[in-house]
Amino acid sequence: MLGKAPSSSEITPEPLYLRRREFIRNALLFMATSTGVGGTLLWLMGGKRASEPKSSSANEGPPSLMIAGRSPYSIDEPPTPYRDITTYNNFYEFGLDKSDPATNAHTLKPRPWTVSIEGEVRNPLVVDVDQLLTWFPLEQRVYRMRCVEAWSMVIPWLGFPLGDLIKRVEPTSRAKYVSFTSLLDPEHMPGQRRRLLDWPYVEGLRIDEAVHPLTILAVGLYDKALPNQNGAPLRLVVPWKYGFKGTKSIVKIRLTEEQPPTTWNLAAPHEYGFYANVNPTVDHPRWSQATERRIGEFRRRPTLPFNGYAEQVASLYAGMNLQKFF
Amino acid sequence: MKTTVKKTPPHPWLIPAVFVGSLTPVAALLIQGLRGELGANPISQALNQLGLMALVFLVAALACTPLKTIFGWTWPLRLRRMLGLYSFFYATLHVSTYTGLDQFFDWRTIVDDVTKRKFIFVGFAALVLLIPLAVTSTNAAVKRMGYARWKQLHRLAYVAPILGVIHFTWRVKKDVREPTLYAIVLGALLLIRVVAYARSRLSVSVAT
């Protein structure tokens, strides 16, 4: 015998039933669309996060460096954290975003590495970078670093005075300038596959700037060997000049009679001067140079002439028009 | 007596979904900022991301009419106003980040930047053009102004993204790939509008 037929009041009315199905469909479409829109926007933003720098398996250099002592040239300001110094870089050979060098520079092979010192010298050299470490005791130099993009850091470099190396190769009287050439290696430096700049990267100093005791060749920062993204294994540091003057991954140092053509000055001469001394009164076309953001600080701080090293270096430019020779 | 049933618009989920989805970038920036994941220079990162989103929404708003022209879709037209307002929203956050967080309301420096830095001047001009568009984005404004005058004013919606792309291009030092992509998309959208306009004029003259 069949069961009792359900009373009509127990049957869901058809319009309500259909509306419920429509509601569920609309809710699902809502979620799918909002997720799709949100996901697309995040993808367009690049989804960049502060990346963990990849360790370089090829870097067989000493992970820890012996420090001869703290230098009287160090400043007394709190250093920028190691993480920020190693993940916020300009190194266009490894990409154009600040986080790209940390992500991509693991392909650089910092050893074996030789540096040629040549040109107007009586004693030219081709020397392994580790040999330099045995010739020159390392000093810690806590220096201000100021980028022309108006941000700055305080970096505890490990290195030795460039002047000591120049003295060793005995410059001739025709040596008026020093040029620094970086590695040319598109295979391991992917940024060099594009003609953004005239590779390899070249920077230059006047000889008296080069031998000034503040100018160093750095092989480390904090107590570690230079990470690849910071210019391993050997880079130039000139603390009173903008950061782009600090040639990374140097393979050649040439003493010259003529002022050397330099990469950024060639690329944009109205924006990047040869001297590039930090100067709060000379604006870059894109960035005021009057203030800077110290990485890690919230408020901007006033930029100091010669990045705060005026007392030590202003005399190098006595009589020069630094508005013209910017 | 027959009850009048209000007609549900097609795709009732569309506008709320895009509204919620479009808040994702600002939510992501807030979360990343609070978690210290915006990198070593969080203000610079937020500034750049918000500016990029303003440009994205400008281009998206301009894409609505070409989508109807090419594919016959009507749903994009229902999103156009909201997308335009979102571009103003993100542009306002972008400028607020610059004036407040970056320059800390140092108005003298800000005025210097606007007048001396050409990329900032162009960006500022784009924002200025967006203000009347946002203010007159309501149906009441269309009635008050009259459709013809309203339509004329909203032609500024073509100028602002051009200025936005120029602002973007001039801000980057060397990597013009990303602004170039936006320039290409924008150029394509404007080309579609020009072709459609030329066709409509041609058909009118033929009919005459």
Interface residues (C-beta under 8 A of the other chain):
Chain A: N26 A27 L29 F30 M31 A32 T33 S34 T35 G36 V37 G38 G39 L41 L42 L44 M45 K48 R49 A50 R83 D84 T87 Y88 Y92 L96 K98 S99 W151 L196 L197 A267 D283 P285 R286 W287 S288 A290 T291 R293 I295 G296 R299 R300
Chain B: H11 P12 W13 L14 P16 A17 V18 V20 G21 S22 L23 T24 P25 A28 Q32 E37 L38 G39 A40 N41 I43 S44 Q45 Q49 L52 M53 V56 D102 Q103 F104 D106 T109 D112 D113 K116 R117 K118 F119 W170 R171 V172 K173 K174 D175
